[in-house]
């Protein structure tokens, strides 16, 4: 299991840069920094959540390579779960409805 989460996933998710917002704060106040989550593999902060879900499920033995995951989703959570699933050998099935926006 450990090899599934080393290398790419460990470094790609959450290794996003901190950037100072220099025009937000005055010289006499504290600094304001933001974490650029758009640097995650799918461009979403939800990659962190999906990574944690998979890593914990593997650690508990709830899933193994070759398992099937079905998730009702309408957006970026499903995209993040699908990405992690593809990297860890899990079959991912996203279930959606037409109640979601066309862009999702």
C-alpha positions in Angstrom: 0.0 0.0 0.0 2.8 2.4 0.9 4.2 2.4 -2.7 0.8 3.6 -4.0 1.0 6.8 -2.0 4.7 7.6 -2.2 6.3 9.5 -5.0 3.6 11.2 -7.2 0.6 11.4 -4.9 2.6 12.3 -1.8 4.3 15.2 -3.6 1.7 16.3 -6.1 -1.2 16.8 -3.7 -0.8 19.6 -1.2 2.7 20.6 -2.3 1.2 23.8 -3.5 3.0 27.1 -3.0 2.3 29.7 -0.4 2.2 33.2 -2.0 2.2 36.5 -0.2 -0.5 39.0 -1.1 1.6 42.2 -0.9 -1.2 44.6 -1.9 -3.6 43.4 0.8 -1.8 44.3 4.0 -0.2 47.5 5.1 3.5 47.7 6.2 2.4 48.1 9.8 0.1 45.0 9.8 0.8 41.3 9.5 1.4 39.6 6.2 -1.3 37.8 4.3 -0.4 34.6 2.5 -2.5 32.3 0.4 -2.1 28.6 -0.6 -2.5 28.1 -4.3 -4.6 24.9 -4.3 -5.0 25.3 -8.1 -1.6 23.7 -8.3 -3.0 20.3 -7.2 -3.4 17.7 -10.0 -7.0 18.4 -10.7 -6.8 22.1 -9.9 -9.0 21.7 -6.8 -8.5 21.8 -3.0 -10.7 18.6 -2.9 -7.6 16.6 -4.1 -6.5 16.8 -0.4 -9.8 15.3 0.8 -9.8 12.6 -1.8 -6.2 11.7 -1.1 -7.0 11.4 2.7 -10.1 9.3 2.0 -8.1 6.8 -0.2 -5.1 6.7 2.1 -7.1 6.0 5.2 -9.4 3.4 3.4 -6.3 1.5 2.2 -4.7 1.7 5.7 -7.9 0.3 7.3 -8.2 -2.4 4.7 -11.5 -1.1 3.5 -10.2 -1.1 -0.1 -7.4 -2.7 -2.0 -6.1 -2.4 -5.5 -8.8 -3.7 -7.8 -11.7 -2.6 -5.5 -14.6 -0.7 -7.0 -15.7 2.7 -5.6 -19.1 4.1 -6.5 -19.8 7.8 -5.6 -22.7 10.1 -6.2 -21.1 13.3 -7.3 -21.7 16.4 -9.4 -18.4 18.1 -9.6 -14.9 18.5 -8.3 -15.1 15.9 -5.5 -15.8 13.2 -8.2 -13.0 14.5 -10.3 -10.5 14.3 -7.4 -11.7 10.8 -6.4 -11.5 9.6 -10.0 -7.9 10.9 -10.3 -6.7 9.2 -7.1 -8.6 6.0 -8.1 -6.8 5.9 -11.4 -3.4 6.3 -9.7 -4.1 3.5 -7.1 -5.7 0.8 -9.2 -9.3 1.4 -8.0 -12.2 1.2 -10.4 -14.2 4.4 -10.0 -17.8 4.8 -11.0 -19.3 8.3 -10.7 -23.1 8.5 -10.5 -24.7 11.8 -11.3 -28.0 13.3 -12.1 -29.2 16.0 -14.5 -29.9 18.2 -11.6 -26.3 19.5 -11.7 -25.1 22.3 -13.8 -24.1 21.4 -17.3 -20.5 22.5 -16.7 -20.0 19.9 -14.1 
